[in-house]
């Protein structure tokens, strides 16, 4: 191949690459790493605290549910789930709305909307010391008539801009677009949020939230001090883990040594974000029940103290939860059934939640922490035709009988009508 041919290929390929990237960006509701602002007009300190309390209450109640599954690692972003279901809640009516409100402890709309917007905007403030951002999006079937009021409310208070996709004719392409957007929002940490088979030709709306954090410790651990040390999963199940070590000389930490546990706050640079660690005295038992009241009580007893030594294992893992059953068990089953009422979205009762998917990632090392999470709420159409339809599109049994006596003359089963 001569140089002239190679140059020609280069000229042809470059526009194709640019065009592909431009097409993908065009499908996105906004630049994944630059989420839009929301309207927090009318927010108050009391209102934001009410919304934060609701999120925290849900966070600990969800922990109780997830901890029932044994000794598996748990990690999730309650904020991400709270945000995604908040946008969903805005379109709910009647019993469906009441159940979602009960599970997430949402305050009245006049409090929830401006104060959620304030919390969202505060998360998205550009900080020099750490990276923290969150973004919401609506992925709507391009020809489905969603109510303009619903779309406007979600965009105004949640920053959730809408983007048109074609779930009916381009299901897989739509799935890949959503997943690519989430991946970019989370710096590549959350991949394939929506698995194959979740979206189908009945999907009309997918609501997504993503949140990403990367921060360095205010007082970093020295990698040279990290050693392999025993970690007791159970009295008989002991594993070696890379254990970070610090001997603080000048640093003081918020800390409390209580009857049942030790609690410490490890700040990140900027001192606006921190990691709170609860360590039971009996290191083989979980803290149960973990409630808002208990957490507030423990935190109130923390004081600035100098510690002699700090040990913390390095860890990195990810989690994925399909939350339909979990949220149903927590008190909102109607949203997932055919009796769901999301008429605030489209003016009908034709939509229901097919699945809520949550995926999270965390890495903790000597330098700091990187964490990301995303939530997707997949909403399907309940019926594309009248309810009284008899559709023989799978194997069936048939009987030929005498009508006056019911005497069966012939009986058969059709597995394949073409044979």
N, C-alpha and C positions, 0 to 999 in steps of 0.2 A: 504493500500500500504506500503510495507516494505522499509527500507532504501536502500537496494540493488537496488530495482526497481527505486527509486528516483534518485540514482546516475547514473543509466544507461540512464535515460531520459536526465539528465544533459549533459552526454557525447555526446549523439546524437544531442541535440539541439544546442550546442555551435558551432560545425562546420557548421551547416546550417545557423546560423545567420552571421557568418563570411563570408561564401560563398556568401550570398545575398548582403552584403555590398560591398564585393570585386567586384561582378558583376556590381553593380551600379557605382562604382568608375571607373571601366574599360570603361563604356560607356561615362563618362565625358571626355571632351577634356583636362582638367587640374584640379588640386585641386581648388575648387571654391573660396577659400579665398587667393589663391596665384597666381594671374594672371601673365602670362608671360610678359617679356619686349618686346617692339617693337623697330624697328630700326629707330632712330631719326637722323641718319647721314645726315648732310646738313641743319639742322634746323637753324633758325636765330630769333633774337628778333623781327624783323619786320615781319617775316613770322608767328610766333606764334601769334602776335597781330592781324594779318589779319584773322587768323582762329578763334581767340577769338571774334573778331568783327562780323564775320559771324554768329557764334553761338548766340551771344547776340542779333543781329538783328533778327534772327529767333525767339529767345525767346520772344521778345516783340511783334512781329507780331502774334505769336501763342496766346499770352495773349489776344490780341485784338479779335481774333476769339473766344476764349473760353469765354470771358467776355460777348459775345452776348447772352449767355444762361441764363441771369437773375442773381439772387442773390445767386446762388450756390457757395460753396467753390471751389476754384481753387488751384490745386497744381500739379506740374509736374517737371520733370528734362529735360530742353532743351538739356543739354549735352547728356543725354541718347538717346534721339530721334535723335539728330545730329549724334551720333556715329553709331547707328544702320542703319540709312539711308545713312551714309557715306560709310559703307561697301556695301550697296545695290547699291549705285551710282557707285561704282567701276566696276560693271558689266553692267551698262546701256550704251546704244548707241543712237545716233540720237536725235530725238525729246524727247524721254523719258529722256535721260541724260540732255538735255537742260532745261527741266521743273524742274527736281529735283534740278539742279544747281541753278536755279532762286529762288526757294522756300527757299533753305538752304544757298544761297549766297556763295557756295563753291568757293574758288579760284582755280587757275589752279593746275593740279595734282602735278607739281613740288614743289608747295608751300604747298598744302593741306597735302600730305602724310608725309613728314618728320616732319612737324610742328604739325600735329595732333598727331603723335607718341611722340613728345616731351611733349605735354600737357598730354597725356595718362600716360607717364612714371612719370611725376611730380605728378600727382594725386596719383599714386601708391607708392610714396616714403613712407617708414615707418617712422612715426612721433611718438614721445613719448607722446605728449600732446593731440592728438586726433586720431580718427580712420577714415581713408578715403581710399577707394579703388574702382576700376572699372574694369570690365572685359568684353570681347567680345567673342562670339562663333558662329561657323557655325555648324548647324545640317543638315547633308546632307543625302539624300536617298542613301542607300549603293551601289546600282548598277547603279546610274545615272552618266553619263559621264560629270562632270563639268570640265572646262578647268583648267589645272594645273597652268597656269599663274594667273588666278583669285584667286584661293585658296592661292597661294604663296603671292600675293600682300596683301590680307586681313590679312594673318598671319604676314607678315613682318612689315607692317605699323600700323595695328590696334590691334595686339596681338590676333587676332581672329582665334584660332585653330579650326580645323574641327573634328567633331565626326560623325561616321556613325550610322544612325538609319534606321529602316524599316517602313516608313510611310504607305506603301502599305499593308503589312500583319500584322503589329503590331502598328496600329495607336494610340491606347490608351496607350500602353506601352511607345511609343515614346513621347507622350504628358506628361506623368507622369515623364519621365526622364528629359525633359527640365524644367518642373516646379520645380522638386526637386533641380536641379542645381541652378536655379534662387533663390530659397528659401534659400539655403545655402550661396549663394553669398551675400544675403541681410540680413543675421543674422536672418532669419525667418520672416522678415517683409513683403516680397512680396510673397504671396502664390497664386497658381493657376493662374499664368499670362495668360496662354493659356487655355481658357475655352473649355469644351467639344463641339464638333461640328465644331470647327474652322479648325482643321486638318482633312484631309481625304486621300483617296487613290491616289489623284492627287497631294498631297503635295510633293515637291521635295527639298525644302530648307527652313529652319527657321533661321533667323539671330537674335541674342539676344545681348543686352547690359544690364548690371546691374551696379548700383552705390550705395554705402553705405557710410553714414557719421554718426559719433557720436562724439560730442564734448561738453565740459563743458564751461560755461561762464567764461570769464576772471574775472568778478565780479558777483558772484552768488547772486540770490535773496534769502532772508531768508524765508523759508516756513511759519514761524510764522507770517509774515506780510501779507500773502495771505488772502484776504477776498472776499466774494461774493459781487459783485458790478454790477450795471446796465450797459448793453451793448446795444446801440441803433442800431438795424438792420435797422429800418425805424422810422419815428417820432412816429408811433403808435405801432410798434413791438419792445418791449423792453424785454430783457432776462437777467437773473442773470448769471454771469460767475465768476469763481475763478480768481480774478485779483491779479497778483503778484505786489509787491511794493518794491521800492528801494529809499533810501535817500542817494545818493552818497556824501561822504564827501571828499575823496581824489581823487576818480577816475575822469578822464576827458574822454569825448567821442567826436568823430567826429560828429558834429551836425550843422544844419542850420535851422533857422526859416525864411522861405521865404513867399512871398505874398500868395501863394495858399496852401502851405503845410509845415509841419515840416519833417525833415529827420534826422535820427540818425543811427549810426553804432554801433552795439553791438558785440564786439570781443569775440572770443572763446580763451581758453588757447592756448598759442603758437603764438597767434596774426597773424596767416597766413590765418585764415578763420574767416568770420564775417557774421552777419545778418544785412542787410540794411532794415530799416523800413521807408516807405513813408506814412505819415499821413496827408490826406487832411484837410484843415482848416474847410471846411464844411464836417463834419464827415459822412454825409449821401450821399455824392456824390463820385463817383469813379474818378480816375485820367485819363482823356481822352483828347487827345491821349497820350499814354505812348510810347515815342520814344527813340531811342538811343541818339539823339541830346539833348532831354530834360533831360534824365538821366545824361548825361555827364555834362550838364550845372548845374544841381542841385548838383552833387557831387563836382564840382569845387568850390562851395561856402561853403562847409563844413569846419569847423575849430574845433580844440580841445577846448572844453568848459566844465565847471563844471555845471551840472544840479541840480536843487533843488530836484526834484522828478521824478521818472520814474514809470509808470504803464504799465504793459503788461499782457494780458490775457494768462492763460494756455490754450493750445489746443492740440488736437490729432485727426487726421482724415486721411482717405485714399481716393484715387480717382482712377478711371479707365476710360480710354478713348479708344474708337474704332475710329481710326483716318482716315479711308478711305475717308469719306466725307470731313472732315476738311482739309486734305492735298490736296484733289482734288480741293476744293474751293480756296485754297491758290495758286493754279497754277500748280499742277502736276497730272492732271487726266489721262494722257496716261499710266502711270505706272500701273494703276489699271484695264486697259482694255485689250482686245484681240489684240490691236495694239501695246502693250508694246514691247520694244526692249531691252532685257537683254542678247543679244548675246555675250556680254563680259564675261558671266558666263559659257555658254555651247556651244557657236558657233551657236546657233539657235535662233529663235524668239518664242520659245515655252513656255517661262516663263513669268508670270505676278505677281504683288503683289495682293494677295487675301485680306490681312488685315494688318494693323499696330496697334498693341495693346500697350498701355502705362499704367502702373500702378505705383502709388506712395503712400508713407506713410510719415507722419511727426508727431513728438511729441515735444512740447516745454513746459518745466516746469522750476522750480526754479534752477535746477542744470545745464541744458543746452538743447541740441537739439539732436534728433535722426531722421535721414531722410534716406529714401531708395527709389529707383525707378528702374524700368526695362522696357525695350522695346523689343517687338518681331515683326519681319517682316516675315510674312508667304507668301511664294512664291509657286504658283501652276503651274502645267503643263496645257497648254491651250487645248491640244487635244492628245489623245492616239491613234487616228486613222485618216484616211483621212477625209477631211472636208465634202465631198459629201457622207454622210451616212444618211440613213433613218432608224431610230431605233424605232420601234413601241413597246415601253416598258412602256406605260401608256395609260389610257383610250382614245378611238378614235371613230370617227364617220366614217361610210362607206356608200357608195352609189353604187347601181347597176343601170347603165343607158344604154340607147341605144346610141351607138356611133355616128350614123349619125345625130340624132336629139337632143341628150342630154336629152332625155326624161328619167326622174327618174323612175325606176321601183321598186326599194327597197331602203330604207334608214334605217340605224341603228346606234346604239352607243354601243360599247363594254366597259363596266366598269370592268368586271372580266371574262377573257377568260376561266376560269376553271369551270364556272357555266353554 
